[in-house]
Amino acid sequence: MIRRLVLIASLATVAALAWCTTASASYHENLIRQIHPSSNPLGGEWVELQAYSAGQNLISGNAVIRTFDPSGAQNSLYVIGSGPGPHPGSPNGQNQRTILISSLFQPSGVNADFVAPVDNLQMTGQDGAVCFSYNNSPTYTPIDCVSYGNFTGTLPSAGTPAVATPFESTLERSITRGCATALDLADDTNNSSADFALSTNPPRNNAATPTETPCTTPPGNPASPINPAGNVRQRKCKKKHKRSAEVAKKKKCKKKKKR
């Protein structure tokens, strides 16, 4: 009986650990870092995602890239990891890792992690929008959206459109808010015009080592307006105690002399 209880407890522990490991790995803590519309009939468009925490690389089959025309009508839909073509995937799940989805195997000379059929990933140049969303069709639940140019549709979390992005141009998210050297949630204000700008940076795939450096809180006492350096002020207290002791000693001496 005791052995059976021990065995059941052991199996329960293993199951709990396995569940925790699975639960900690996901994909919804990714943001769109780059989009690149292209007029290349063979493809060449790309969407680059970037994680702002670890374990966010399980996007295959779970997430969708949707594109929209200037009026807000859906232009294409790609379930990430589906369809023919090579899919190296995204095995690296460290914080700040990127994932490259493209309709071309090597956009800008970089191997894509997921290659979409051309018809399933079609952006409109100059004006349009792109969304990274959950794979829960027909329900549409976006995770992150960006609109650009004269986009007149309405999309959750897109806000005011960013600048016009002609074919063969790259729109990239800034990471200067919050931690200025890494992507974090502060970089997503749900306003495309504030979050994105044109860029000449090439795309990065999941194999690329992140160039971003997450910020760390410096050790010591927190800074404040009164004490911006965060130092503990003890010297003045010591001086006060010392002076008080000296004054008391002098008073005592004077009393002795009077006697």
C-alpha positions in Angstrom: 0.0 0.0 0.0 2.8 2.4 0.9 4.7 1.6 -2.3 1.5 2.3 -4.3 1.0 5.7 -2.6 4.7 6.6 -3.2 4.3 5.7 -6.9 1.1 7.7 -7.3 2.8 10.7 -5.6 5.8 10.4 -7.9 3.7 10.2 -11.0 1.7 13.3 -9.9 4.9 15.2 -9.4 6.2 14.3 -12.8 2.9 15.3 -14.4 2.9 18.6 -12.6 6.4 19.4 -13.7 5.6 18.4 -17.3 2.6 20.7 -17.2 4.6 23.6 -15.8 7.2 23.2 -18.5 4.6 23.2 -21.2 2.7 26.1 -19.7 5.8 28.2 -19.5 6.5 27.7 -23.2 4.2 29.6 -25.5 4.1 32.2 -28.3 1.8 35.0 -27.3 4.6 37.2 -25.8 5.9 38.0 -29.2 5.5 41.4 -31.0 5.9 42.3 -34.6 9.4 43.8 -35.0 9.5 44.1 -38.8 7.2 43.9 -41.9 8.3 44.1 -45.5 5.8 44.4 -48.4 7.2 43.2 -51.8 5.9 43.2 -55.3 8.1 40.2 -56.2 5.7 37.7 -57.9 7.7 34.8 -56.3 7.3 36.2 -52.8 9.9 38.1 -50.8 7.6 39.6 -48.2 8.4 39.0 -44.6 7.1 39.4 -41.0 9.7 39.3 -38.2 8.4 38.5 -34.7 10.4 39.1 -31.6 9.9 37.7 -28.1 10.0 39.9 -25.0 10.3 36.9 -22.6 11.7 33.4 -22.8 9.9 30.3 -24.0 7.8 32.1 -26.7 8.9 30.0 -29.7 6.0 27.5 -30.0 4.2 29.4 -32.8 4.0 26.6 -35.4 0.3 25.7 -35.9 -0.7 27.9 -33.0 -0.5 31.4 -34.6 -1.6 33.2 -37.8 -0.3 36.1 -39.9 -3.1 38.1 -41.4 -2.7 40.9 -43.9 -5.2 43.6 -44.8 -5.8 46.0 -47.7 -6.1 49.8 -47.3 -9.8 49.5 -46.5 -9.4 46.9 -43.8 -10.5 43.9 -45.7 -8.5 40.7 -45.1 -6.1 40.2 -47.9 -4.4 36.9 -46.9 -4.1 34.5 -44.0 -1.2 32.2 -43.2 -1.3 29.6 -40.4 2.4 29.6 -39.3 4.1 26.3 -40.1 1.4 25.0 -42.5 1.5 24.4 -46.2 4.3 23.0 -48.4 7.9 24.3 -48.4 10.8 24.1 -45.9 10.1 25.0 -42.3 13.3 25.0 -40.2 11.1 26.2 -37.4 12.0 28.2 -34.3 13.9 26.0 -31.8 15.5 28.8 -29.9 13.2 30.3 -27.2 15.5 32.7 -25.4 14.3 36.2 -24.5 14.7 38.6 -27.5 14.9 35.8 -30.1 13.3 36.6 -33.4 11.3 34.4 -35.8 11.2 35.1 -39.5 8.1 34.3 -41.6 8.3 34.9 -45.4 6.9 33.9 -48.7 10.4 33.4 -49.9 12.9 30.9 -48.7 15.7 33.5 -48.4 14.3 37.0 -48.1 17.2 39.5 -48.2 19.6 36.6 -48.2 18.4 35.3 -44.8 16.9 31.8 -44.3 13.3 32.1 -43.2 12.1 30.0 -40.3 8.7 29.5 -41.9 8.0 29.8 -45.6 4.4 30.6 -46.5 2.8 29.9 -49.9 2.8 33.1 -51.9 -1.0 33.4 -51.9 -1.1 33.0 -48.1 1.2 36.0 -47.4 0.4 39.0 -49.5 0.9 42.5 -48.2 -0.3 45.7 -50.0 2.4 48.3 -50.6 2.2 51.9 -49.4 -1.1 51.4 -47.4 -2.2 48.3 -45.5 -1.9 46.4 -42.2 -0.5 43.2 -40.8 -1.7 41.2 -37.7 -0.1 38.4 -35.6 -3.0 36.5 -34.0 -4.1 33.3 -32.4 -5.1 30.4 -34.6 -8.7 30.4 -33.6 -10.5 30.8 -36.9 -13.1 31.9 -37.7 -12.8 33.9 -34.5 -10.2 36.7 -34.9 -8.1 37.4 -31.7 -5.1 39.6 -32.5 -1.9 39.5 -30.4 -0.3 42.4 -32.2 -1.1 44.6 -35.2 0.5 47.3 -37.3 -1.1 49.5 -39.9 0.7 51.9 -42.3 0.1 54.6 -44.9 -3.5 55.6 -45.7 -5.1 52.6 -43.9 -8.7 53.4 -43.2 -9.8 50.2 -41.6 -10.2 49.5 -37.9 -7.9 47.0 -36.2 -7.4 46.3 -32.5 -4.1 47.6 -31.1 -3.1 49.2 -34.4 -4.0 52.8 -33.6 -3.0 55.6 -36.0 -1.2 54.2 -39.0 2.6 54.4 -39.3 4.2 56.1 -42.4 3.5 54.8 -45.9 5.5 51.7 -46.6 6.0 51.2 -50.4 6.9 47.8 -51.8 10.5 46.8 -51.0 10.5 49.0 -47.9 10.9 47.8 -44.3 8.8 49.0 -41.3 10.5 48.4 -38.0 9.4 48.7 -34.3 11.5 51.0 -32.1 12.7 49.6 -28.8 13.7 52.8 -27.1 10.9 52.9 -24.5 11.2 51.1 -21.2 14.6 49.3 -21.4 16.3 51.2 -24.2 18.4 48.2 -25.2 15.8 45.5 -25.4 12.3 44.8 -26.6 9.7 45.0 -23.8 6.0 45.7 -23.4 6.7 49.4 -23.0 7.6 49.4 -26.7 4.0 48.5 -27.7 1.7 51.6 -27.2 -1.0 50.2 -29.6 -0.3 53.2 -31.8 1.5 52.2 -35.1 2.6 55.8 -35.8 4.4 56.0 -32.5 5.9 52.5 -32.5 7.1 52.0 -36.1 9.4 53.8 -38.6 11.0 52.9 -41.9 14.3 51.1 -41.6 17.1 49.6 -43.7 18.0 46.9 -41.2 17.9 43.3 -42.7 15.6 40.7 -41.2 16.8 38.2 -38.5 15.8 34.6 -38.2 15.6 32.4 -35.1 19.2 31.3 -35.4 20.5 34.8 -35.2 22.0 35.7 -31.8 20.0 38.7 -30.4 21.9 42.0 -30.3 19.5 43.4 -27.7 20.6 43.5 -24.0 17.9 43.2 -21.3 18.2 45.8 -18.6 19.0 44.9 -15.0 18.1 46.8 -11.8 21.4 48.2 -10.3 22.1 47.0 -6.7 21.8 49.3 -3.7 19.1 51.6 -2.4 16.5 52.9 -4.9 17.2 56.5 -6.0 14.8 59.3 -4.9 14.4 63.0 -5.7 15.8 63.8 -2.2 18.6 61.3 -2.5 19.2 60.8 -6.3 22.3 58.8 -5.8 20.5 56.3 -3.6 23.1 56.6 -0.8 22.3 56.1 2.9 23.0 59.3 4.8 24.5 58.3 8.2 27.4 60.7 8.6 25.3 63.6 9.7 23.6 61.5 12.3 26.9 60.3 13.7 28.2 63.9 13.9 25.0 65.0 15.8 25.4 62.2 18.3 29.1 63.1 18.8 28.3 66.8 19.3 25.6 66.0 21.8 27.9 63.8 23.8 30.6 66.6 23.9 28.0 69.2 25.0 26.8 66.9 27.7 30.4 66.3 28.9 31.1 70.0 29.0 28.0 70.7 31.1 29.0 68.0 33.5 32.4 69.5 33.9 31.0 73.0 34.6 28.8 71.6 37.4 31.8 69.9 39.0 33.7 73.2 39.0 30.9 75.1 40.7 30.8 72.6 43.5 
